[in-house]
């Protein structure tokens, strides 16, 4: 069974440009999460989808970040316009099961974003 | 403010010894506490989950304890091997499912 995949693995962009990150969760997983780790800091939650709906977006830093999950399958995270402080590693995770109970989150390898 | 602390940035031990990693938290009431392993360039990999009403959980050479009074979890790797060298992350879930991570402890097992 394929794990969580993310594309691209690395992205280097100029400040002010737009970048779109993609996450393909494990097939059949209704729950999809975005996290990020900025340099020297811990991994922080951004948002949680249940199927195509945003369940919790309390971690989104500002309105330059837009996450979508069309059809409840893959998800995209767009940063527009990118700022220097957006540099870091963006992780996607997915999990199966009822959103009301805890289950294991499986993480992708991450996308390393560098904003110059 | 809410805070999670893992005892040290790095821990070096000899092969065959038991590694003990600490996770302390303040101002949380976690429903679950989880431990993950992360290797360089990879995403976190789930190891163990312990619930607030559980004191201890084991899986092969791994053991996790959870003391909600002390607000502390201990993560033990017995009979450690060089292949256990990695960064270990503690993560809390207050029931919202969004995980809150500690900064991690980098374990190095010397042969």
HADDOCK unambig.tbl for C-alpha pairs under 7 A between the chains (distance, minus, plus):
assign (segid A and resid 41 and name CA) (segid B and resid 103 and name CA) 6.52 0.50 0.50
assign (segid A and resid 42 and name CA) (segid B and resid 101 and name CA) 6.24 0.50 0.50
assign (segid A and resid 42 and name CA) (segid B and resid 102 and name CA) 5.95 0.50 0.50
assign (segid A and resid 42 and name CA) (segid B and resid 103 and name CA) 4.44 0.50 0.50
assign (segid A and resid 43 and name CA) (segid B and resid 101 and name CA) 5.80 0.50 0.50
assign (segid A and resid 44 and name CA) (segid B and resid 100 and name CA) 6.49 0.50 0.50
assign (segid A and resid 44 and name CA) (segid B and resid 101 and name CA) 6.77 0.50 0.50
assign (segid A and resid 45 and name CA) (segid B and resid 98 and name CA) 6.20 0.50 0.50
assign (segid A and resid 45 and name CA) (segid B and resid 99 and name CA) 6.48 0.50 0.50
assign (segid A and resid 45 and name CA) (segid B and resid 100 and name CA) 6.84 0.50 0.50
assign (segid A and resid 91 and name CA) (segid B and resid 43 and name CA) 6.99 0.50 0.50
assign (segid A and resid 102 and name CA) (segid B and resid 97 and name CA) 6.49 0.50 0.50
assign (segid A and resid 106 and name CA) (segid B and resid 45 and name CA) 6.84 0.50 0.50
assign (segid A and resid 107 and name CA) (segid B and resid 43 and name CA) 5.45 0.50 0.50
assign (segid A and resid 107 and name CA) (segid B and resid 44 and name CA) 5.93 0.50 0.50
assign (segid A and resid 107 and name CA) (segid B and resid 45 and name CA) 6.70 0.50 0.50
assign (segid A and resid 108 and name CA) (segid B and resid 43 and name CA) 5.42 0.50 0.50
assign (segid A and resid 109 and name CA) (segid B and resid 41 and name CA) 6.91 0.50 0.50
assign (segid A and resid 109 and name CA) (segid B and resid 42 and name CA) 4.60 0.50 0.50
assign (segid A and resid 109 and name CA) (segid B and resid 43 and name CA) 4.34 0.50 0.50
assign (segid A and resid 110 and name CA) (segid B and resid 42 and name CA) 6.95 0.50 0.50
assign (segid A and resid 110 and name CA) (segid B and resid 43 and name CA) 6.09 0.50 0.50
